[in-house]
Amino acid sequence: MSRILIVDDDEPLLRALRVNLAARGYQVDTAVTATAGLISAGNHHPDLAIVDLGLPDLDGIEVVKGLRGWSAVPIIVLSARHSEPSKVAALDAGADDYVTKPFGIDELLARIRAALRRGSPAPDAPVITTESFTLDLATKRAVGPAGEVGLTPTEWHLLEVLARNPGTVVEHRQLLREVWGPRYETETNYLRVHFANLRRKLERDPAHPRHIVTRPGLGYRLDL
């Protein structure tokens, strides 16, 4: 049973989400403030967190940053803010996905299932070795010259897609479809943010990447 933490001060929405998720077999913890959400996460270690941005005590971005400080748990931001800067800020802070309000419960459930899948290891996955880092796709571990590198589930999923097609450009639409779903095929800002984070973590010279390569207007490629 997966444990989900929901941090949102809209109590009717919180109740509706708790009922819908519990009915589908999830264990649900809820919090109406950022502080309570971070305390709950520390006490109960959820498998996934859903975080609203408009919280009464702190911006939800601070919850995302707080979770990312010690955990790779998948994070879905749930917000009424529709602007691209808000989405980019949430992704930069460490969120894996961004769902805008109002939303359909079926879409949110699909987002949850996808995020949990990204956080689960794939069986019999290969080990990928480059000059700068090694990826063990079965255990979802990255090791660089200084030791193990912490990656989020979404970063892992993006790398896995590239690693299964080494030396081949994977188009933007394919990456977005495989990682976030068909409704997100135009959200190229998602890719820009997450690949910038991957380069910062894995490349020896992030400004001049050797392995995680961009083909402008086309997509991304993993060079070994």
C-alpha positions in Angstrom: 0.0 0.0 0.0 1.5 3.3 -1.1 1.4 6.2 1.4 0.5 9.6 0.1 0.8 13.0 1.8 -1.5 15.8 0.7 -0.6 19.4 1.8 -3.5 21.8 1.0 -5.5 24.3 3.0 -8.7 23.7 0.9 -10.4 21.4 3.4 -13.3 20.3 1.2 -10.8 19.4 -1.5 -8.6 17.7 1.1 -11.6 15.5 2.2 -12.6 14.6 -1.3 -9.0 13.6 -2.2 -8.7 11.6 1.0 -11.9 9.7 0.2 -11.0 9.0 -3.4 -7.5 7.9 -2.7 -8.5 5.7 0.3 -11.1 4.1 -1.9 -8.4 3.0 -4.3 -6.2 1.5 -1.6 -3.8 4.3 -0.8 -2.9 5.3 2.8 -3.4 9.0 3.1 -1.9 11.7 5.4 -3.2 15.3 5.2 -1.9 18.7 6.4 -3.4 22.2 5.9 -0.1 24.1 6.5 3.4 23.8 5.1 4.8 23.3 8.6 2.4 20.5 9.4 3.1 18.9 6.1 6.9 18.8 6.6 6.5 17.4 10.1 4.2 14.7 8.8 6.6 13.8 6.0 9.4 13.5 8.5 7.4 11.3 10.8 5.7 9.0 8.2 8.0 9.0 5.1 5.3 9.1 2.4 5.8 7.3 -1.0 4.4 10.4 -2.8 3.6 14.0 -1.8 0.9 16.3 -3.3 1.6 19.9 -2.4 -0.5 23.1 -3.0 1.4 26.3 -3.5 -1.0 28.7 -1.8 -0.5 27.6 1.8 -1.3 29.9 4.8 2.1 29.9 6.5 4.6 29.3 3.8 4.6 29.1 0.0 4.3 25.5 -1.2 7.6 25.9 -3.0 9.2 25.8 0.5 7.6 22.5 1.2 9.0 21.1 -2.1 12.5 22.5 -1.2 12.2 21.1 2.4 11.3 17.6 1.1 14.0 17.7 -1.5 16.5 18.5 1.2 16.4 14.9 2.5 14.1 12.8 0.2 13.7 11.7 -3.4 10.0 11.1 -2.9 7.9 12.0 -6.0 6.2 15.4 -5.6 3.2 16.5 -7.5 2.3 20.2 -7.2 -1.4 21.0 -7.2 -2.1 24.7 -7.8 -4.4 27.3 -9.2 -1.4 29.1 -10.6 -1.4 28.6 -14.3 1.6 30.7 -15.4 4.8 29.2 -16.8 7.0 31.0 -14.3 5.1 29.3 -11.5 5.5 25.9 -13.1 9.2 26.5 -13.7 9.8 27.6 -10.1 8.1 24.5 -8.8 10.1 22.2 -11.1 13.3 24.1 -10.2 12.6 23.5 -6.6 12.4 19.8 -7.1 8.8 19.0 -8.0 8.3 16.1 -10.5 4.9 17.1 -11.9 2.5 20.1 -11.9 -1.3 19.8 -12.1 -3.4 23.0 -12.3 -6.7 23.5 -10.6 -9.5 22.8 -11.4 -8.6 19.2 -12.4 -10.3 15.9 -13.0 -9.8 13.2 -10.3 -9.1 10.6 -13.1 -6.2 12.8 -14.4 -4.8 13.2 -10.9 -5.0 9.5 -10.2 -3.1 8.9 -13.5 -0.5 11.4 -12.5 -0.1 9.6 -9.1 0.2 6.2 -10.8 2.8 7.5 -13.2 4.9 9.2 -10.4 4.8 6.0 -8.3 5.9 4.0 -11.3 8.8 6.3 -11.9 9.9 5.8 -8.3 9.9 2.0 -8.6 13.0 0.1 -10.0 12.7 -1.7 -13.3 13.8 -5.4 -13.2 16.9 -6.6 -15.1 17.8 -3.1 -16.1 21.4 -2.5 -17.4 24.3 -0.6 -15.9 25.3 2.3 -18.1 28.9 3.6 -17.8 30.2 6.9 -19.1 33.5 8.8 -18.5 31.8 11.0 -15.9 29.2 8.7 -14.2 27.6 5.3 -13.9 23.9 4.6 -13.9 22.5 1.4 -12.4 19.0 1.5 -13.8 17.8 -1.5 -11.8 18.5 0.1 -8.4 18.1 3.7 -9.7 21.6 4.7 -8.5 23.9 7.2 -10.1 27.6 7.2 -9.1 30.0 10.0 -10.0 33.7 10.7 -9.1 32.6 11.9 -5.6 30.3 9.0 -4.9 26.5 8.4 -5.2 24.4 11.2 -6.7 20.9 11.8 -5.5 18.3 12.0 -8.4 14.6 12.4 -8.2 12.2 9.8 -9.7 11.5 12.0 -12.7 15.2 12.6 -13.4 15.7 8.9 -13.3 12.8 8.3 -15.7 14.2 10.8 -18.2 17.7 9.3 -18.0 16.3 5.8 -18.4 14.5 6.8 -21.6 17.8 8.2 -23.0 19.8 5.3 -21.7 17.7 2.8 -23.5 18.4 4.7 -26.7 22.1 5.6 -26.4 23.5 7.8 -29.1 20.0 8.4 -30.5 18.1 11.7 -30.2 14.9 11.2 -28.3 12.4 13.8 -29.4 10.8 16.3 -27.0 7.3 14.9 -27.6 8.4 11.3 -26.9 10.1 12.3 -23.7 7.1 14.3 -22.4 4.7 11.5 -23.4 6.6 8.7 -21.8 7.4 10.6 -18.5 4.3 12.8 -18.0 1.7 11.6 -20.5 0.1 12.7 -23.8 -1.5 15.8 -22.4 2.0 17.3 -21.6 3.5 16.9 -25.1 4.0 20.7 -25.5 5.4 21.4 -22.0 9.0 21.7 -23.1 9.9 23.9 -20.1 9.6 20.7 -18.0 12.4 19.2 -20.0 14.6 22.3 -19.9 14.4 22.5 -16.1 15.0 18.8 -15.4 17.8 18.3 -17.9 19.5 21.4 -16.5 19.4 19.8 -13.0 20.7 16.5 -14.4 23.7 18.2 -16.0 24.4 20.1 -12.8 24.4 16.8 -10.9 26.2 14.5 -13.4 28.3 16.4 -15.9 31.8 17.5 -15.1 31.2 20.8 -16.9 27.5 21.4 -16.9 27.9 24.5 -19.2 29.5 22.2 -21.8 27.9 18.8 -21.4 29.7 15.8 -22.8 27.0 13.1 -22.2 23.5 14.7 -21.8 23.3 16.5 -25.2 20.6 18.8 -26.5 19.7 18.9 -30.1 17.9 22.3 -30.4 14.4 22.0 -31.7 14.6 18.2 -31.7 15.3 16.6 -28.4 18.0 15.1 -26.2 20.6 12.4 -26.5 22.8 10.4 -24.1 26.4 9.9 -25.4 28.5 7.3 -23.7 
